[in-house]
Amino acid sequence: MIMKRVLLGMSGGVDSSVAAYLLRKEGYEVVGVTMYLVNKEDDTSIDDAKKIAKMLNIEHHVIDYRDFFKETIIKNFITSYQNTQTPNPCILCNKKLKFGLLWEKAKELNCEYIATGHYAQIKDNKIYRIPSYKDQTYFLYSINKEVLPHIIFPLSSFSNKEDIRKIAEENNLITAHKKDSQDICFIPDKYTDFLEQNIKSLPKKGKFIYHNDELGEHKGLIYYTIGQRKGLGISYSKPLYVISLDKEKNQVILGDENELYSSEVLITNTNLLVDKLPNKCLGKIRYKSELSPCTVTVIDDNNIKVVFDKPVKSVTPGQSLVLYDDYLLLGGGIITK
């Protein structure tokens, strides 16, 4: 019997470690690859991945993608904030690296499949969300549809991290009790600190505007996002929220909480994982938000209008709106307004 060869992205964490174990158990010939993306002090990810590969007796490669990561993911992150957008770099990373460059590497290494430690299901070349708070399909909508037949999600039947850690413990994997990775791998602490260190010139101060009245001076547009209430540095008789950012006038527009709600959303840079969208879908405007019923209208190959049955709160340009048909992941795009 010829073993099917699969390239597994190994981050050095417990999820990808258990994924490697499960794939081997299922009879795959596993080739591990760890992407070297950023320089971080005291980061043991690459060494841990090497140790897991050795323990499981699988082939392992380390690929230096630091330059590519900087020029695509990090550059886009910085540019987005400079353009008053709040980006989600993990989505772009999945598209460009984990299901982009890694698939090219898989073919180079004669692997039929690629696998990751994502909490998601794939069946008949379609991605489905799992009924758990751990579901990560929101981050997967932008991958190339042509890659779907070659994807394996070894953790698809698991809904919580405790079960994963238990498998790691039972098999003496050194990552069993390793802490989860941070939300954005290249942001050690505050995103604003990172931006200050990596933009050529600090943002200019400007005015807070509430119903056409000036309420004081803001520090710079990069320090604010839609829906923000705390940290504005102004006092008022009632709570005020950031409802928009005006780059042209360099103004932070404030409003009451009810002004944060909207029904109609436009998305661009759309990517579909199905041949055709249904008219009625479920939409999600950020990773932790609830799925909300909506109606979609395809404007062209790159743009879609989404109208929610009930207004949703804090629609944020730069974030992704992801569409589902019940559990089936349909696709999504970047929110423009």
N, C-alpha and C positions, 0 to 999 in steps of 0.2 A: 504494500500500500504506500503510495506517494503522499507525504505530508504536505498540506497546503502551507505556503510560506506567507507570513504576515509581518508587516513592519509595525511595531508598537512604539508610540511616543511615550518615553519614560521620563517623567519629571523629577524622579527621586522621591516622590511622595507615596503614601500608602495606596491610593487609588490605582495608580499605574503599576505599582508593585503587585497588587492582587490581580490586576488585569493580566499581567504577564503569567502569573501562576495559573489562572483559570484557562488561558489560551493553551498553555502547555498541557494542562490536564485534559483539554478537549481534543488534543492530538495535533495542534498546529505546530509548525516549525516557526518559532518566534525569533525575530530579529529586533533587538531593542535599539532605539536611537534617542539620544538626549540632545536637545537644542541648547546651545550656549548663546543666550540672548543678551544678558546684561552682566556687568561687573558688580558683584555684591560681596561685601566683606562677610566673612564667617558663613558663607553659603555652602552647604555640603551637598547640594542637590546632585551635582554630577558624580561625586564620589559615591553617594548613596545609590544612585542608579547603577553604577558600575558594580557595586557590591551585590545588589539584588540580581543583576544579570549573571554574575559569577555563581551565586548561590543556586540559581535555577538552571545554570549551565546553558545559557543562551548567548548568541552572538550579540555584541553591543558596539555601537558607534556613537561618537560625540561629534556634532557638526557645529561649526562656528558660524552662527547667523547674526552676529552682533551688528555688523554694518548694515545688513538688510533690515534688521529690526529697527535700528535707529532711523534709517532713511524712510521707512514706511510707517510703522506703528507709532513710534515716538514723535516723529515729525508731524504726522496727522493729528496726534493728540494736542500738540502745542498749537498748531495752526487752527484747529477747531476752537479752542478757547479764545484765541485772538480774534476769531470771527463770531464771538458770542454764542458758540455752540457748546453743549456738554456731551463729549464723545463717550463711546464705550469701546475701548481699545481691544477688549477680549474678542469681540465680534470680528473685527478686522484681522486680528491675529489668527483666528480660526480659518478665515477665508484664505489669507495669504500664506500662512506657514503650516499650521497643523493639518489642513486638508488641501493645501496648495503645494508648497515646496516639498513637504513630506511625501505626498503622493508621487511627485517626480522622483524623489529619492527611492521610494519603494520600487518603482519600475526599473530604476537603475540597478537595484539589488535583487531583481527578479522575484519580487514579492507580488502576489496576486491581490493582497488586501492591505489596508492600513487600519490600525486600531488605536483607540484612545481610552482614557479612563473617565470619559463623560458619563453622566447619569442620563441616559436616553435610550430609546429603543429604535431598532431599525428592522423593518420587515417588508419584503417584496419591494426593495429599493425606495422605501418611504420611511421618514423619521416620525416617531410618535413620542409625545411627552409621557412621562411616568407619573402616576398619582402620588406624588411626594414633593415636599418642600425642596428636596435635593434636585429636582428636575432641572436640566441645563439646556433644554432645547432652544430656549430664547436666544442663546449665543450661537446657534448652529444654522440659522436661517440663510446666511449669506454664502454658504459653501456651494461649490459648483455642482450642479445637478448631475453632471456626468460622472462624478466620483462616487455617487451613492451606491452603485452595485459592488463597490470595492471596500465598503466601510463595515467594520465590526465594532460593536459596543459591548465588551465583555461584562460590564456591570449593569446591563439592561434589566436584570431581574431583581436588582437590589434597590431598596428605597431609603436606606439610612446608613450612615457612616459606621455605626456600631457593629453592624454585621460584617462590614468590610474589615474593620480592625480585628474582629474575632478570627476571621480567616487568616489574617496576617499573623496573629498571635499563635494560632494552632500550627502554622507552618514555619514558625521562627523567623519571619521576615523582619529585618532590622528596622523597617519603617513603620511597624505596627502602631507605635505611639508617637510618631512624628506629628508635629502641629500642622494644621492646614495652612496652605499658602495664603498670602495676603490677596486682597481683591485685585489690585493692579500690581503686577510683578515688578515694575520699574519705579513704583512710588513707595519709598520707604516709610513715609509719614504723611504729611499733608500735601495734597496736589498743588496747592498754591506755593509751597516752598520749592517744589520741583520746577514749577513754571518760572518763578523768580530767578532760579539758577540757570535756566536754559533758554530764556528769551533774550534777545539782543538789547532791548530797551524796556524799562519798566512801564507798565500801563499808566496813562494819564488819569489824574483825578477828574471827577466830573460831578454832576448834580443828581440828587435824588428828586424825582418828580412824582407828586401824588395829586391826581386830578388837576393837572396844570399848575400846581403850586410847587415851588422849590422848598425842600425840607432839609437841606443840608448837603454836604459834600461826600461823595463816595470815594473809595480808595483806588478804583480801577475796575473795569468791567470783568476781568478774569476772576475776581473774588466773589462773584455772585452767580446764582443759578435760579431758574424758575421755581417758585414755591418757597424760597428761602424766607424765613421770618427772623431767626436769631442771627446775631452778629452783624446787624446793619449799622449799629452805632448811632442810632437816632432814637429820640423819645417822642411818643405821640400818645394821644388820649385813648387809642385802641390799637390792637395788633395790625401791623401792615405787612404785606408780602410782596416779594419780587414777582411781577407778572410779565415783564418783558425787559429786554436789554436793547437799547437803541445805539448801535455802533456809530451811525452817522453823526448823531448829536452827542455821543458819549454820555448817555443818560441811563440811569437805572430807574425804570418805571415801576412805581409801587401801586398797590391797590388793596382792596378788601378781599377777604378769603373767597367770597362768592365770585369774584372776578377771575379766579384761577381755573374755573370750570369751562370746558368747551366741548362741543360735540363733533365738529368737523376738523379733520386732521389731514394734511397733505404730506405724503412721503415720496422720497426720491431715491435714486440708486437702488431701485427695487430688485429683488431676486426671488424667483419662484422655484419651488421644489416640486411643483405639480404642473401638469399641462395647462390647466385652466382653473381659475379661482371661482368658487361658488359665490353667488351674490351675497349671501349671508354668512358671516364668519364670527369668530371670537377674536378679539384683539387685545394685545397687551402692550402698554406704552412704556413699561420699564420692567426689569427683571422681577422685582418683588411685587408688582401690581397685580390686581385681580384680572382674570379674563373677563372681557365685557363684550356683549353682543353688538355687532356693527354691520353696516352695509358697505360694500366696496364697489368702487367704480374705477376701472382701469382707464387712465387718461391716454397713456402711450406705453411704450416698452420700458420706460424708465420712471414713470410717475403714476401714483394711485391716490385716489381720494377715498378717505375712510370717514363714515358718519356713524357715530356711536348712538345706540338707542337712548342711552342716558349720558349726560355730560360726564366727562372724566376730568380728574384734577391734575393740574400741573403738567400739561403737555409741554415737553421740553425739546426745542430744536437741538439736533445732534444725537439725541437718543434714538433708539430703534423702536418702531412699532412692528410687532410680530403677529402674524395671523395664523389661526388654527381652524380646523373643522373638527370640533370635539377634541380628540387626542392627536389628530393628524397635523403635523407641522406643514403649513402651506408655503410660507415665505414671509417677506417683510421688506422694510426699507428704512431709510433715515428720515426722521421727522424734520420738515422744513418750517411748518407753521401749523 
